[in-house]
C-alpha cells in the first residue's frame, strides 16, 4: 500500500516574511512610478505651452505681428454674431477708467458663448462677470477663437492641475454648480453663476502683463506715460490702466530677446517637488518663451522683476524693500496647497524689467536708468 504525504503549508512566520517583502517592493516602486508619472505630466505641460507658442506665431502672422489679446474697445462696435454684446461694447464710455477692461470682459463672454453651449451661458450683459480682469488667465480664448477650436481646450490646462482638469472633463457639471458640485470650488469668494462660470474656461498658465500692456507707466494720471498693468499688494489682484487705448496694443516685434523672454508660465510648481506658488525661489515651473520653445525653469535662475508703474524702483536685491517690487502671495484656503501661508515674494518674469524689451533667463537684466528715473521712482 502506497502512503501519501500531505503538502506542507506556509507557516505564519513565512507568510509574514512574504508580506514584508511585498510591502518593501511596493514602497520602493511607488515613488519611482510617481516620479515617472510626474515626468510624463511635465512633458505634456511643456507640449501644451509649445502648442500655444505655435498659435501665437500664427496669430501674429495673420494680424500684422500683433501679440494675441482681447481687442474689443469701449465705444466701438465689434464684429460678432452676438448683437447684444456688440451693442453693449459700443455703449461703454471710452473715457471710463475700466472701459476697455469691461470691453474685454464682453469679448471673453462672446468667445465662450460661440464656442461652448450651455443653457445658463447666454451672450448678454447680465452674464458678464463684474470686477474681473480677463487678461491674466483668459488670453488663450483669443487663440482658441483664432484657430477655430471648440471649448474647453486641453492645451491651456496643465495635466497637474486637478481642479481645471476635472472641470474640463464635465464642463456641464461645473456650469450646473460652479460652487463646487463636481469636487473643486474655484478660487473666488463669489457665489453667483455670473461671476463663477468663467473659471471653468480659465488656464493653468498666466500670460505676462507686458504681453497686453505697456512696458512701464506712471500712477500719476497726468503723466505722458499712462498707467500700465502691475501687481497690487496681493497675488490675486492687479492694478489696471486708467486711460483708453492702452490694453491689447502690443506687437511681437517689440520683443527684443525672444529666446530669453517669457510669454507665459505655469502659476504653480506641480512636477518637481511639493506643489507651491511659482514665485518662491526654490520653485521650478514650465515656461513658454517668445521664440516658441518651452522649458522647465528654476525660478531662482530668473532675473528679478520690477514695478511697471514705478520703474525707477530697482529690482536687484529681493531683501531690500526699497529696491524690489514685492507683493504678498495670499493663498486661498480651499484652492492653494495645504499649509500655504501669506508670504512676501518678489516679482520675476511675470513683470520683467523693461517689459518686452527685457531679459528673463540667460543674461543680465536690461535697464535704462535714465528712462526709469524719468518715468517714475
Beta strands, then each sheet from edge to edge (+ up, - down):
strand 1: 205-207
strand 2: 230-231
strand 3: 238-239
strand 4: 262-266
strand 5: 268-269
strand 6: 276-277
strand 7: 284-289
strand 8: 294-298
strand 9: 326-329
strand 10: 343-346
sheet 1: 1+ 4- 7+ 8-
sheet 2: 2+ 3-
sheet 3: 5+ 6-
sheet 4: 9+ 10-
end
